[in-house]
Amino acid sequence: MTSTAFERSIPAHSSIATSLAGSRLAPFWLDDLASPVYDALAGSSRWDLVVVGGGYTGLWTALMAKQRDPDAKVAVLEARTIGWAASGRNGGFCEATLTHGEVNGQNRFASELEQLTRLGLQNLDEIEATVAELGFDCDFERTGSLAVATEEYQVDELRAAHNGHDALFFDAEAMRAQVNSPTYLGGLWSTRDTAMLHPGKLARELTLACAELGVELFEHSPVARLQREASGAVAVSTRSATALASRVALATNAFPSLLKRYRLHTVPVYDYVLMTEPLSNDQLASIGWGDRQGIADVANQFHYYRLSADNRILWGGYDAIYHYGGRIKPEYDDRRESFELLASHFFTTFPQLQGLRFSHRWAGVIDTSTRFCAFFGRAFSNRVSYAAGFTGLGVAATRFAANVMLDHLSGEETERTSLDMVRATPLPFPPEPAAALGVQATRWALNRADHNGGKRNLLLRSLDAVGLGFDS
């Protein structure tokens, strides 16, 4: 077993502790963000469409439902506040892929990968057009993304992927001219498939656009159950109120599905994130990064990072944590060992930034599915539609999923609903204790592969063979 770049050069623990001292346990994207406040659902009401969940999936669904039918009566029910969960905690990478990357797509949807790639790019183009047409203030930048090699065995993989047009390969010298890190041995710039944005602002702008079109939004309205009425309508019940809906779209992300059949189809995995103070001009010059791409390294346990509009560096990933029973608790947000590990890896990557401090630290829950991309379901004689399982790449894919749900609820057969990806349901996770044992064993095997030239052991090869293999 060999060490990785992040173990061959470890910063002093004292500098790591100093960098984290004084950081706020709060998502930077939601800090001081002026967003509207909405009342809780009260009494009994009747709607054409009720959307459960006030994140990106739910907001895109409500917005496009009104765009399709301006007369439709549409409501969004959010358990807490709109955009507080994954939609306000992610890295702001708005990626075209619908399949969690090309390799994962090739392994699972080879016969329609070209079509899925086209639809994913079209979806990203449409997001960019919506941002422009509706005047969204969300720091949208179509920068593309850099995949960087930090180990020798990763360089050939990136070199093989470049096509000389919208994917450009850099050797170590050229890569460091783009972004200056001693860990970089090569890189691949995918120029079209990713935009950077401010996640909290996107949620706010979607909310305002929904309200302007007449969507009614309700916060602090956790839905407890769905029930079919004799009339055919669906009763969507909170603890103190009921909305009767002709159609229902479920957009609950990592939280337990209201449809029992899908309770084991996702598991919540905690992802940890740091945000630095704004870089000075000298600090930014020491890195370069003039094209402001999003960056991720290509190990199984990978980091993702990007510049904010005010030139902070967001640094996240690597240390994905699953808690027994799929529990989601506020106390899981503050995991000292994960933040210290991230800080260590940050200063290994950018040693020239020693002395820079982190202003914010936070965690978010990823809705992981066994195929590592979204899946779709219907229930109650097609009056209920469901999408989940984005596995950390939902900023753009949630809009595609919203269109799928609206297609399903309309009864219309479309190119989207005809996809095998949309028709097929992934395998569920096993119940506990097998789920926890499986997740931990897989994490161990992925870490071992990162320390063994990327070579996958018997466990990972077996998971690959049955369609459960992970590609970062």
RALIN-V76698 format. One record per residue. N is the residue number from 1. OMEGA is omega in radians with two decimals (* if undefined). Layout:
BEGIN
N OMEGA
N OMEGA
END
This chain:
BEGIN
1 -3.13
2 3.09
3 3.09
4 3.14
5 -3.07
6 3.07
7 -3.14
8 -3.14
9 -3.04
10 3.11
11 3.10
12 -3.12
13 -3.13
14 3.14
15 3.08
16 3.14
17 3.14
18 -3.10
19 -3.11
20 -3.10
21 3.12
22 3.11
23 -3.14
24 3.04
25 -3.10
26 3.06
27 3.13
28 -3.04
29 -3.11
30 -3.08
31 3.11
32 3.11
33 -3.13
34 -3.14
35 3.12
36 3.13
37 -3.09
38 -3.14
39 3.03
40 3.05
41 -3.14
42 3.07
43 -3.14
44 -3.09
45 -3.09
46 -3.03
47 2.98
48 -3.13
49 2.98
50 3.10
51 3.14
52 -3.13
53 -3.09
54 2.98
55 -3.10
56 -3.08
57 -3.12
58 -3.11
59 3.08
60 -3.14
61 -3.13
62 -3.12
63 -3.06
64 3.03
65 3.11
66 3.08
67 3.10
68 -3.09
69 -3.09
70 -3.12
71 -3.11
72 3.09
73 -2.96
74 3.08
75 3.02
76 3.09
77 3.14
78 -3.08
79 3.13
80 3.07
81 -3.03
82 3.08
83 -3.03
84 -3.02
85 -3.02
86 -3.09
87 3.08
88 -3.02
89 -3.05
90 -3.08
91 -3.13
92 3.05
93 -3.14
94 -2.94
95 -3.08
96 -3.00
97 3.02
98 -2.99
99 -3.09
100 3.07
101 -3.06
102 -3.09
103 3.10
104 3.10
105 3.12
106 -3.12
107 -3.00
108 -3.03
109 -3.00
110 -3.03
111 -3.14
112 -3.09
113 3.13
114 3.12
115 3.13
116 3.09
117 3.11
118 -3.13
119 3.11
120 3.09
121 3.09
122 3.12
123 3.11
124 3.08
125 -3.13
126 3.04
127 3.12
128 3.14
129 3.12
130 3.11
131 -3.13
132 -3.04
133 -3.10
134 3.07
135 -3.13
136 3.03
137 -3.07
138 3.05
139 -3.09
140 3.10
141 -3.14
142 -3.01
143 -2.91
144 -3.09
145 3.09
146 2.92
147 -3.04
148 3.07
149 3.07
150 3.06
151 -3.04
152 -3.06
153 -3.11
154 -3.02
155 -3.11
156 3.11
157 3.12
158 3.13
159 -3.12
160 -3.07
161 -3.03
162 -3.12
163 3.05
164 -3.12
165 3.13
166 3.00
167 -2.99
168 -3.13
169 3.06
170 2.95
171 -3.03
172 -3.10
173 -3.13
174 3.13
175 -3.13
176 3.01
177 3.06
178 3.11
179 -2.94
180 3.03
181 3.10
182 -3.14
183 -3.00
184 3.07
185 3.13
186 -3.14
187 3.11
188 3.13
189 3.01
190 -2.86
191 -3.00
192 -2.80
193 -3.08
194 2.95
195 3.01
196 3.09
197 3.09
198 -3.03
199 -3.13
200 3.12
201 3.10
202 3.11
203 3.13
204 -3.10
205 3.06
206 3.13
207 -3.14
208 3.12
209 3.08
210 -3.11
211 -3.13
212 3.14
213 3.08
214 3.03
215 3.05
216 -3.05
217 -3.12
218 3.08
219 -3.13
220 -3.10
221 -3.11
222 3.14
223 -3.10
224 -3.09
225 2.99
226 3.13
227 3.12
228 3.11
229 3.13
230 -3.14
231 -3.07
232 3.08
233 3.11
234 3.08
235 3.13
236 -2.94
237 2.91
238 -3.13
239 -3.00
240 -3.08
241 3.13
242 3.01
243 3.05
244 -3.01
245 3.00
246 3.12
247 -3.13
248 3.01
249 -3.12
250 -3.08
251 -2.99
252 2.99
253 -3.04
254 -3.09
255 -3.04
256 -3.10
257 3.02
258 3.04
259 -3.02
260 -3.07
261 -3.11
262 -3.08
263 -3.11
264 -3.09
265 3.00
266 2.94
267 3.13
268 3.13
269 -3.11
270 3.09
271 -3.02
272 -2.97
273 3.00
274 3.03
275 -3.13
276 2.87
277 3.06
278 3.10
279 2.99
280 3.10
281 3.13
282 3.12
283 3.13
284 3.12
285 -3.14
286 3.12
287 -3.01
288 3.03
289 -3.06
290 -3.13
291 2.94
292 3.14
293 2.86
294 -3.07
295 2.97
296 3.00
297 -2.89
298 3.02
299 3.03
300 3.02
301 -2.92
302 3.02
303 2.96
304 -3.10
305 -3.07
306 3.06
307 2.99
308 -3.14
309 3.13
310 3.00
311 2.82
312 3.02
313 2.94
314 -3.08
315 -3.08
316 3.08
317 3.07
318 -2.90
319 -3.14
320 -3.01
321 3.06
322 3.12
323 -3.07
324 3.12
325 -3.12
326 -3.08
327 3.07
328 -3.08
329 3.13
330 -3.10
331 3.10
332 -3.10
333 -3.04
334 -3.11
335 -2.99
336 -3.07
337 3.10
338 3.14
339 3.11
340 3.10
341 3.10
342 3.14
343 3.10
344 -3.12
345 3.10
346 -3.08
347 2.94
348 -3.14
349 -3.10
350 -3.12
351 3.14
352 -3.14
353 3.06
354 -3.09
355 3.07
356 -3.13
357 3.05
358 -3.12
359 -3.07
360 3.00
361 3.14
362 3.08
363 3.05
364 -3.09
365 3.11
366 3.11
367 -3.04
368 3.02
369 -3.07
370 3.05
371 2.99
372 2.97
373 -2.99
374 2.97
375 -2.97
376 3.12
377 3.07
378 -3.12
379 3.08
380 3.12
381 3.09
382 3.03
383 3.13
384 3.07
385 -2.96
386 3.03
387 3.11
388 3.03
389 -3.04
390 3.02
391 3.00
392 3.13
393 -3.05
394 -3.03
395 3.08
396 -3.03
397 3.11
398 3.10
399 3.07
400 -3.14
401 3.10
402 3.09
403 3.09
404 -3.12
405 3.12
406 3.04
407 3.13
408 -3.06
409 3.10
410 -3.05
411 -3.09
412 3.03
413 -3.09
414 3.06
415 -3.13
416 -3.06
417 3.12
418 -3.11
419 3.01
420 3.12
421 -3.13
422 -3.09
423 -3.05
424 3.09
425 -3.13
426 3.06
427 3.04
428 2.96
429 3.09
430 3.05
431 3.06
432 0.11
433 -3.07
434 -3.12
435 -3.12
436 3.13
437 -3.13
438 3.13
439 -3.11
440 3.12
441 3.12
442 3.09
443 3.13
444 -3.10
445 3.11
446 3.09
447 3.12
448 3.12
449 3.11
450 3.13
451 -3.09
452 3.08
453 3.13
454 -3.09
455 -3.08
456 -3.11
457 -3.05
458 -3.14
459 -3.12
460 3.11
461 3.11
462 3.08
463 3.08
464 -3.05
465 -3.12
466 3.06
467 -3.13
468 -3.10
469 -3.10
470 3.01
471 -3.06
472 *
END
